[in-house]
Amino acid sequence: MILFKHSFKIFLFIGVTAVVIASCEQSYIESQQEESNLARVGNQYLTLQEAKKQIPAFVYKEDSIQALQQFREQWIQRQLMQNQAEELGVSEEESVQQKIQRAKEEVIQEALRSYIIKTEVDTTISEQEALNYFEQNKAHFVLEEPYVQFRHLRTPNVEDARGAKQALRDELPWTEVADSFSTSPEQAIRNAERHFPISMALNEIEVMNRYLQNMNVGEISAIQREDGDYHFVQLIDKRGQGEHPDPEWIMDKIKSWIILNKRQRKFSSYLKNLYLKAESNNEIETYDVIPTETNYNNTTADTLESTSTDE
C-alpha cells in the first residue's frame, strides 16, 4: 500500500511537470510569434519575416528601422482599404472582378514568359559575336552625353604635382608619371585607359569635372588643392553626344542585349509553336463575324450588296 502511494506520487509529479513544460513551450512559441509580428488588422497579421521579404534589399540596408516602420504603415492602410472594400461589396462588382481577372492573367502570362526566356538560352557570347552585333546595329548605339578619357593626378605635395605636370609636358609616359608622383598609381593608370560619361568624370571633385567639360584634347589643367591633396587633369580624348562609342566601352551591355534578343526570339518561337500545336489539335476555332469594311462612324457596316430596287 505504501509502495502504491509512493508510485502514485511519482506519477502525479511527472504528469504535472509535463503539463508545466508543455505550457511553458506553448507560451514561448506564442511569445516568439508575437515578437515576430509587426502589426495586426482584424485577423490578418504582418510578420517581420514577410515584411523583410517585400522590402527592397537596398532600402532595408540603408535604414532598416525606417523601412520597416514605413512598410508597416502602408500595409495597415492596404488592409483597412481591403476590409472596407469587402464590407461595401466593391470587390464583387463586375467591373472590379474583370480587372482582377485581367491582372491575374497578365501575372500568369508574364510568369510563363520569364520561365521560358530564362531556360535553354545560350548565354555565352564571344567578343567577335558582340562586335558583329555592334556593327549591324550601330545606328542604335549613340552616346547620350559626352564621354571623356583623361589622366588624373592626385598627390599631397604641391611640388610633386608640379613635377608630374612638367613630366607630362616633356611627354614622359603616363605610367612612369603616375608611378613617380601619384598617391594611387595603379588606379590612376587604370582609369586613364577608360572613357567616362562627363557627368561621372571626377564628379566628386567639382573643380576637376569643370575643367574636363571645358578643356581641349591634350590640354593640362591648373593645379588645384582639394581635401588636403593637389590635383590636376589632362584630357586625352573626347566623344560628343550623338557620336558612336567604341564597342569596348560597352562590351558588357552589348552582350546583355544579345542575350535579351535571343530570349525574345525564343519566346516568339515558343508562342508560334504553341499556336500551331493547338491549331493541329483542333483546339482553336475562329468565327467570321468581323465586318470586312472599316466604319469610321463607329456603327456596324453592312457589307452585303443592297437588294433595294430604288437604285
Buried (B, 14 or more C-beta within 10 A) or exposed (E): EEEEEEEEEEEEEEEEEEEEEEEEEEEEEEEEEEEBEBBEBEEEBBBEEBBBEEBEEEEBEEEEEEBBEEBBEEBBEEBEEBBEBEEEEEEEEEEEEEEEEEEEEEEEEEEBBEEBBEEEBEEEBEEEEBBBBBEEEEEEBEBEEBBBBBBBBBBEEEEBBBBBBEBBEEEEEBEEBBEBBBBBBEEBBEBBEEBBBBEEBBEEBEBBBEBBBEBEEEEBBEBBEEEEBBBBBBBBEBBEEEEEBEBBBBBEEBBBBBBEEBBEEBBEEBEEEEEEEEEEEEEEEEEEEEEEEEEEEEEEEEEEEEEEEEE
